[in-house]
């Protein structure tokens, strides 16, 4: 399972980087989305993939019984998803305005807009 998740994270990072270096600004946004999903999966995998039990502390003990998943990376991922959604929405508005101003989504054409 860990190998499959590692390959999936690597594939998401590779596809995201490939899309980022393309000339289309829409592909840039898609690449950043894939990179954020890959980063979220990487953080999720760092917390441990355990199906045994919830990380609840029993009465009278100081720590949860192993094996348990770490809840902190899961909370970080929830925060990253919300922030990532806001960033993508903002980028889509910027791309829409840039497309209206320039008339294309080719990043090479954006150099002539500095008037």
N, C-alpha and C positions, 0 to 999 in steps of 0.2 A: 504494500500500500504506500509506503514512504517513497519507494522508487517511482511509482506511478505519479505521485504528487510532485516529486522533484522534476520529472520529465514535463509535466503539465506547466509548472512554474517556469521552467526553462523555455518551453514553447511559447508561452505568453510573453515572456521578456523578448525573445527573438522576434516574434511577430510584431510586437510593439515598437521595437527599435527599427525594424525594417519599414514600418509605416511612417515613423517619424522622419526618416531621411528622404521620403518621397517629396515631390514638389507640390502636391496638392495639400491645401490647408485642412481640408476635410479629413484626409488620411492622417494628418498630424493629430487631429482630435481623436480619431479612432485608435491611433497608436498610444496616445496618453491614457486612454481608457483601458487598453489592454495592459499597459504597464501598471496601472493602479490595481487592476484585478490580480496580476501576478504578485505584486507586493502584498496584497491582502492575503493571498493564499500562502505566501512565504511566512508571514507573521502568524497565520493560523497554524501552520505546521510546526512552528517553533514552540507553540504551547503544548504540543503533544497530541497524538491521535489515540485517544483511549475511549473505549466504549464501556468500561467497567462500571463506573459510578460517578455521581456528581461530586464536585469538590466541597462537600458539606462537612463541617466539623461536628463530630458527635459531642454530646454533653460530657464534660469531664476530661476531654482530651485537648491537646494544644494544636494539633494539625490534622488535616483530613487523612484518612487511611489511603495508602497507595493501592492500586494505581488510580490516579485521577488526572483530569485535564486541568491545565492552568486557566483560570477565568480571565486573567488580565489581558492576554493577547486577544481574546474574543471581544472584550470591551474596547480595546484599541481599534479593532477592525470595524466595529460599529461606528465609532467616531470617524474613522477614515472614509467609510462609505458615504457618510453625510457630507463631509468636507469635499470629497471627490465629486459628488453630485453637484454641489454648488459651484465648484471650479469648472466642471464641464458645461453647466448651464451658462456661466459667464463667458466661457470661450465660444459657445455657440452664438451668443449675442454679438460678440466681437467679430466673429467670422461673417455673420449676416451683414453687419454694418460695413465691413471691408469689402464684401462682395458687391454691395450696393454702390460703394464709392469707386471701385476699380472695374467691376464687371466680369471678373474671373476669380477662380480660386487658386491660380498658379502663383506660388510665392515669388517667382522671378519677376512677375509683373508688379509686385508691391513696391519695388524700389523707386518707381517714378511718381509716387504719391506725396513726396515731401515738397510741397509748394509753399 
